Amino acid sequence: MILEVAILTVIPDKTNEFESSFLEAKQIISSMHGFKNLQLQQCLEIPYQYILLVEWENLEDHTIGIRQSEHYQEWKNLLHHFYNPFPKVEHYKKIC
């Protein structure tokens, strides 16, 4: 299993809109092949910062499966305009 990790910095006055849009976008990602689980958590110290944790069966389910799918454009349209700066996305494998 692979863990996708992204720190999402949202435009400060857009957090409510972002959270509403994310609920819609969650339906897209959760229907994709290889999707296992998702968590979106809001930072307590910086309330316009979030961490997105997505579990995938393998790396390609994310890097190819969603990013090269027709659904990715819908995901981008719902969420990408909220980020400043654009998030760095990294993938992790469990060691122990």
C-alpha positions in Angstrom: 0.0 0.0 0.0 1.1 3.6 -0.8 0.3 6.7 1.2 -0.1 9.9 -0.7 0.6 13.0 1.4 -0.1 16.6 0.5 0.0 19.7 2.6 -2.7 21.9 1.2 -2.5 25.7 1.9 -5.8 27.2 1.1 -6.4 30.9 0.4 -7.4 32.0 4.0 -10.8 33.4 3.3 -11.8 30.4 1.1 -11.7 27.6 3.6 -15.4 27.1 3.9 -15.8 26.9 0.1 -12.8 24.6 -0.1 -14.3 22.2 2.4 -17.6 22.1 0.6 -15.9 21.5 -2.8 -13.7 18.8 -1.2 -16.8 16.8 -0.1 -17.8 16.7 -3.8 -14.3 16.0 -5.0 -14.0 13.1 -2.5 -16.7 11.3 -4.4 -14.5 11.4 -7.5 -11.3 10.0 -5.9 -13.1 7.4 -3.8 -14.5 5.8 -6.9 -11.1 5.3 -8.6 -9.4 2.0 -9.0 -6.9 1.2 -6.2 -8.4 3.8 -3.8 -8.4 2.5 -0.2 -8.9 5.4 2.2 -8.8 9.2 2.6 -8.4 11.7 5.4 -8.5 15.4 5.2 -7.4 17.1 8.4 -7.3 20.8 9.3 -4.3 22.3 11.1 -5.1 23.7 14.5 -2.4 26.3 14.5 -2.9 27.4 10.9 -6.6 26.9 10.1 -6.2 27.5 6.4 -3.7 24.6 6.1 -4.8 21.0 5.7 -3.1 17.6 5.3 -4.5 15.2 2.7 -3.7 11.5 3.3 -4.8 9.0 0.7 -4.1 5.3 0.7 -3.7 3.6 -2.7 -3.1 0.0 -3.5 0.0 1.0 -5.5 1.7 4.1 -6.8 0.4 3.8 -10.4 -3.2 3.9 -9.1 -2.6 7.5 -8.2 0.1 8.7 -10.7 -1.5 7.1 -13.7 -5.0 5.9 -12.6 -6.3 9.2 -11.4 -4.0 11.8 -12.9 -4.4 10.5 -16.4 -8.1 9.9 -16.1 -11.0 12.0 -17.4 -12.1 12.5 -13.8 -8.9 14.4 -12.9 -10.0 17.5 -14.8 -13.1 17.5 -12.7 -11.0 17.2 -9.5 -8.8 20.0 -10.6 -11.7 22.3 -11.4 -13.2 21.7 -8.0 -10.0 22.2 -5.9 -6.9 23.6 -7.6 -8.0 27.2 -7.5 -8.1 27.2 -3.7 -4.4 26.5 -3.2 -1.7 29.1 -2.6 1.0 27.9 -3.1 0.2 24.8 -5.1 0.8 21.7 -2.9 3.7 19.3 -3.2 2.5 15.7 -3.3 4.6 12.9 -2.1 4.2 9.1 -1.8 5.3 6.9 1.1 5.6 3.2 1.7 5.2 1.6 5.1 8.4 0.2 6.6 7.2 -1.2 9.9 
